[in-house]
Amino acid sequence: MRIVAIIQARMGSTRLPGKVLQDLAGEPMLARVVNRTCRATTLQEVVIATTTSALDDAIVKLCKARDWSWFRGSEEDVLDRYYRAAKEYQADLIVRITSDCPLIDPEVIDQVVKAFLERQLEVDYASNTWPRRTFPRGLDTEVMRIDVLERAWREDSNPAWREHVTPYIYRNPDRFRIHNVLGQVDYSAMRWTVDATEDLTFVRQIYDYFDHDRFSWRQVLKVLEEYPEWLEINRHVQQKVI
């Protein structure tokens, strides 16, 4: 089974334009996401799925310079972009990662992938986000088979859902078999993703502390025990509702 992580990335973020190339301790945020994702042992390939917009030429330039696999597709129909990228790279199992999660953890990615593989005869989709979240927001990992992604691609007629790739799957539990990966402790109140300036300030605190990207999410928890005030930086930022 060919397991491919697809990282969606574009420059045109509405709240924080160009965030994927913002600096984190000397490297673009996208590079930090790619580096950390590539350390997951369950993956055969990591692909950056960007758009055909001229704005995203900068992302393709970085992909070429770093010798990363990449794909260009629709800017708004991200489900279509994912499906076509998955077909291009012959993925049997797709792992969805977003480029605004620079604290994404290979251990967590592997945990979700392995949970899916252990139940693959009885599961269509696994994630650590739905219907319940225990991991910090920003460690989001979703896993689905290519036939499941293809079915969503064919059947989903809601543009807002297609922009977010997987809502058609997880909001139809009568049509798809869902597995929710949970941790032993609920850290869901922690916000480790980057949508706003305050989020970027928060993750920069983490990266400036370590000055590399090889730290684990558990090490971040320990740092936040030492500096709990850092959690206040972006606590008020509201997540977009789909």
MOJO-V864690 format. One record per backbone hydrogen bond with DSSP energy under -0.5 kcal/mol. NH is the residue of the N-H (numbers start at 1). CO is the residue of the C=O. Records with the same first field share a line. If there is no record, write none. Layout:
NH=CO + CO
This chain:
3=1
4=2 + 93
5=45
6=95
7=5 + 47
8=6 + 97
9=49
13=11
18=11
19=16
21=18
22=19
24=27
27=24
29=22
30=20
31=28
32=28
33=29
34=30
35=31
36=32
37=33
38=34
39=35 + 36
40=37
43=40
44=3
45=3
47=5
48=69
49=7 + 47
50=48 + 71
52=73
56=53
57=54
58=55
60=56
61=57
62=58
63=59
64=60
65=61
66=62
67=63 + 64
68=63
69=46
71=48
73=50
78=76
79=162
81=77
82=78
83=79
84=80
85=81
86=82
87=83
88=84
89=85
90=87
91=86
92=2
93=2
94=144
95=4
96=94 + 142
97=6 + 95
99=8
101=98
104=101
109=105
110=106
111=107
112=108
113=109
114=110
115=111
116=112
117=113
118=114
119=115 + 116
120=117
122=119
123=119
124=177
125=177
126=143
127=179
128=141
134=128
135=128
137=190
139=136
142=96
143=126
144=94
145=124
146=92
149=145
150=146
151=147
152=148
153=149
154=150
155=151
156=152
159=157
162=158
163=159
164=160 + 161
165=162
166=164
167=161
169=166
170=166
171=167
172=169
175=172
176=172
178=176
179=125
181=127 + 179
182=180
187=134 + 185
190=187
192=137 + 190
194=100
195=193
200=196
201=197
202=198
203=199
204=200
205=201
206=202
207=203
208=204
209=205
210=206
211=207
220=216
221=217
222=218
223=219
224=220
225=221
226=222
227=223
230=227
231=228
232=229
233=230
237=234
